[in-house]
Amino acid sequence: MTINGIIDGLAISDYIRDPARQPSLSASLAHLLLTRSPRHAWMASARLNPAWEPDESEARQDLGTIVHAILLEGDRSRIVVIDAEDYRTKDAKAKRDEAHLTGKLPILSARMVEVDAAVEAARAQLAASEIADAFTGGHAERTLIWTDPGGVTWRARPDWMDDDGRMLVDLKTTGGSAEPEAWSRGPLLAHGSDLQAVLALRGMTALCGHAERSFIFAVLEMAPPYGLSLIGLDPQFHEFANAKLDAAAKAWAACLATNTWSGYPSRVCWASPPSYAVYAFGERAERDHGEGDVSEL
């Protein structure tokens, strides 16, 4: 199956396997290429790596996967609630494994209570927010596939967009803090979510034409009080992410053209101390030296 355009109803398993007409670059592959190496991106590509196999183990255990199914799709059909305290008993293990084999999402009953509480908290906070209509109506998990003027094929899959495609929202769950500054300084960059946002906006422009559009992250904490924050990228962040995507496209195109996927540099890389570490050490040394002087008076 090779497709192009805006696709509704494409299974996530088909999306991951890359149904584009030629090997396509996603935000996650671009992030790997830029933060690790082209070889890592090649390994993670279902179209390029003949030995590629989907790694579903983490997703199956991720509460976020189940939150997505309920909040975005209103779909509980894939959820199998197992009435057990843990998976140490033979019966619980068997039910979990059976669910996995049939493509279901197993979850312990106590954890399901947490998921339902998180979903209800998210709905209440969204309803009182600037994006009150998010995840209601519109289109969930549309696939975007397009080829840019440079010949690079891209794919993106925003969690949700409104009917006119002007507002795109992606749901992120976290076991840590959803406080906007903390999340922006940590997971946003660490996971390449900035690339995800800008790539989806690029896709909508390529497929639907220029228009004012926004991409918002709805970040939900998976522990009481299930705080939710709404985070977008300012113009400077957009410029930064677009520059990274351009660099990834250039590297991807060169690797495809030569079928050469380099790993880490073969030369010795001499590490220098980061400025914040030097500053922190200097501050500590000055403080300790000052305290020593005081004690001698």
Secondary structure, 3 states (H helix, E strand, C coil): CCCCEEECCCCHHHHHCCCCCCCCECHHHHHHHHHCCHHHHHHHCCCCCCCCCCCCHHHHHCHHHHHHHHHHHCCCCCEEEECCCCCCCHHHHHHHHHHHHCCCEEEEHHHHHHHHHHHHHHHHHHHCCCCCCCCCCCEECCEEEEECCCCCEEEECCCEECCCCCEEEEEEEECCCCCHHHHHHCHHHHCCHHHHHHHHHHHHHHHHCCCCCEEEEEEEECCCCCCEEEEECCHHHHHHHHHHHHHHHHHHHHHHHHCCCCCCCCCCCCCCCCHHHHHHHHHHHHHHHHHHHHHCC
